[in-house]
Amino acid sequence: MFDILIRNGKVVDGTGNPWQFGDVGIEKGKIAAIGKLSSSTEAKRVLDASGLVVAPGFIDVHTHSDVILLKEPRHESRIRQGVTTDIVSLCGLSYAPSSAKTLALMREYLEPVMGDYDFGKRRRLSVAALLKLYDRKTSVNVGYLAPHAAFRVEVRGMRDGVATPDEIKAMKPLVEQAMADGAIGFSTGLTYFPTEKVETTEIIELCKPVAAHGGVFVTHMRNYVDGFNAAVRETCEIGEKAGLPVQISHMRLLGETRHRAAETLESIEAYRARGVDIAFDCYPYLMGCTFLNAFVLAASVCEGGAKAMLQRIRDPKERIMLRRGGQEPNWDDVFLSAIPSEKNRRFEGLSLAEFARQWGKDPLTSCCELILEEGNKVTAIGVTAEEEDLRKIISHRLCVVGSDAIYLGGRCHPRVFGSFSRYLAVYCRDLKLMTLEEAVRKITSLPARRFGFTARGVLRKGMAADVTVFDFDNLKDKATYQNPRQFPEGVKWVIVNGQMVLDDGQHTGATPGRALRGSGSA
């Protein structure tokens, strides 16, 4: 007898093969049978999926849910989209491995984008210890990347700049241990402190133990505007010399590559043709979200930690010196998304230009004073792509979907609540940029293979029973920039490791998610 039997569904198995009507039997957390099953087959729970799509659970390859998963383990913003696995510790930013001192610094630094979590009194937070906090305690599975920033802070403190050979030598065994503890790869954020000024040779050396463990290098590249092509070359050089797959995070085309998507994608295909295992991800929106200070100030403002940063920008002369790249952003195209204090929360949703008018000072001064008042716990949303380019990127065969979800603020980015529903409803169903089978492949088996989840991503006998059942014709993303905290419509059932987590659109409270450790995680 099956635990769950899904009947009469339009089965899209995740491989890209044509859909077929059929049944899916689930037993002891695994897919036990798939196909046309006998009408006499018995199950503890039978789901009639007539008119619905039955697919593998979706994999979000780029999230910043490291903390929110611990604070809100039901993770409804992902489950209600059909997501059953989150990959965390992107852009080189997370908490493990770290000593107590480094952990305190990283908590302080990352609070604006991740929130804060009390990890208790620990002498050290290892990757293994962090994974235990997720394992069977969240509604989704979790894969963890070893974060570049944590290794740098551990060895060098809160300083950017070029690491010495001895410092790189000291970081390598830490990366090795992180991979042995279950990390699935290595991530870096080369426009963020403290990794903005690292040399390529450092990344290559740190990626060698990652390659030895079968991991992947995931990078927020050094430049996405006028140095984009050089940044791709650097990424491919790292992959070639370290001997591992490389994944470009949140792919977007601006500056030199704007409106040249076809040419840019052809150049990436050319690297694959010469043997570089390169791919990329993106989110289905034209705007991105990050620290407010990253929009208006140079990464070096963070030198020495949050307290030093705040002290530095109290000086108006320092602010001018620390302007982002010596240039101001387009103040009308960047919007405040998360402000913690009740006093200033009224500014959420305003452009920086309108905020400055209401604050009563020039935009740079206004932003710095807001950062000071809020202890740097402010995020903003700004334009990062154009629709023509986004359509070419998101439909490309090498592209997987990552929400880049940052959960904080009343005006958080709508990608938190809508990425996967929008991807399927708008770019697949409405615009017909790809078939349903291809769209599902790019959020199931393709990312599973990319990140080494050998038991997931496909509906096949013996695979882990992560399953999403949804009404494709009526799937609707409701999250907007003005009102982002709205769940989508159309996802009916979500099963994680054989347990019902979303039942007829309602969360059951179950937390069967597993920590997916590296090298062929279950």
Secondary structure as GFF3:
##gff-version 3
##sequence-region A 1 522
A	DSSP	beta_strand	2	11	.	.	.	ID=ss1
A	DSSP	beta_strand	20	27	.	.	.	ID=ss2
A	DSSP	beta_strand	30	35	.	.	.	ID=ss3
A	DSSP	beta_strand	43	48	.	.	.	ID=ss4
A	DSSP	beta_strand	53	56	.	.	.	ID=ss5
A	DSSP	beta_strand	58	60	.	.	.	ID=ss6
A	DSSP	alpha_helix	68	71	.	.	.	ID=ss7
A	DSSP	alpha_helix	76	79	.	.	.	ID=ss8
A	DSSP	beta_strand	83	88	.	.	.	ID=ss9
A	DSSP	beta_strand	98	99	.	.	.	ID=ss10
A	DSSP	alpha_helix	100	114	.	.	.	ID=ss11
A	DSSP	beta_strand	124	125	.	.	.	ID=ss12
A	DSSP	alpha_helix	127	134	.	.	.	ID=ss13
A	DSSP	beta_strand	141	147	.	.	.	ID=ss14
A	DSSP	alpha_helix	148	156	.	.	.	ID=ss15
A	DSSP	alpha_helix	165	180	.	.	.	ID=ss16
A	DSSP	beta_strand	185	189	.	.	.	ID=ss17
A	DSSP	alpha_helix	200	212	.	.	.	ID=ss18
A	DSSP	beta_strand	216	220	.	.	.	ID=ss19
A	DSSP	alpha_helix	228	242	.	.	.	ID=ss20
A	DSSP	beta_strand	246	248	.	.	.	ID=ss21
A	DSSP	three_ten_helix	255	257	.	.	.	ID=ss22
A	DSSP	alpha_helix	261	273	.	.	.	ID=ss23
A	DSSP	beta_strand	278	282	.	.	.	ID=ss24
A	DSSP	beta_strand	287	291	.	.	.	ID=ss25
A	DSSP	alpha_helix	292	296	.	.	.	ID=ss26
A	DSSP	three_ten_helix	299	302	.	.	.	ID=ss27
A	DSSP	alpha_helix	306	313	.	.	.	ID=ss28
A	DSSP	alpha_helix	316	321	.	.	.	ID=ss29
A	DSSP	three_ten_helix	324	326	.	.	.	ID=ss30
A	DSSP	three_ten_helix	331	333	.	.	.	ID=ss31
A	DSSP	beta_strand	334	338	.	.	.	ID=ss32
A	DSSP	three_ten_helix	345	347	.	.	.	ID=ss33
A	DSSP	alpha_helix	352	359	.	.	.	ID=ss34
A	DSSP	alpha_helix	363	373	.	.	.	ID=ss35
A	DSSP	beta_strand	379	383	.	.	.	ID=ss36
A	DSSP	alpha_helix	387	394	.	.	.	ID=ss37
A	DSSP	beta_strand	399	401	.	.	.	ID=ss38
A	DSSP	alpha_helix	415	422	.	.	.	ID=ss39
A	DSSP	pi_helix	423	430	.	.	.	ID=ss40
A	DSSP	alpha_helix	436	441	.	.	.	ID=ss41
A	DSSP	alpha_helix	445	450	.	.	.	ID=ss42
A	DSSP	beta_strand	467	470	.	.	.	ID=ss43
A	DSSP	three_ten_helix	472	474	.	.	.	ID=ss44
A	DSSP	beta_strand	491	496	.	.	.	ID=ss45
A	DSSP	beta_strand	499	503	.	.	.	ID=ss46
A	DSSP	beta_strand	506	507	.	.	.	ID=ss47
###
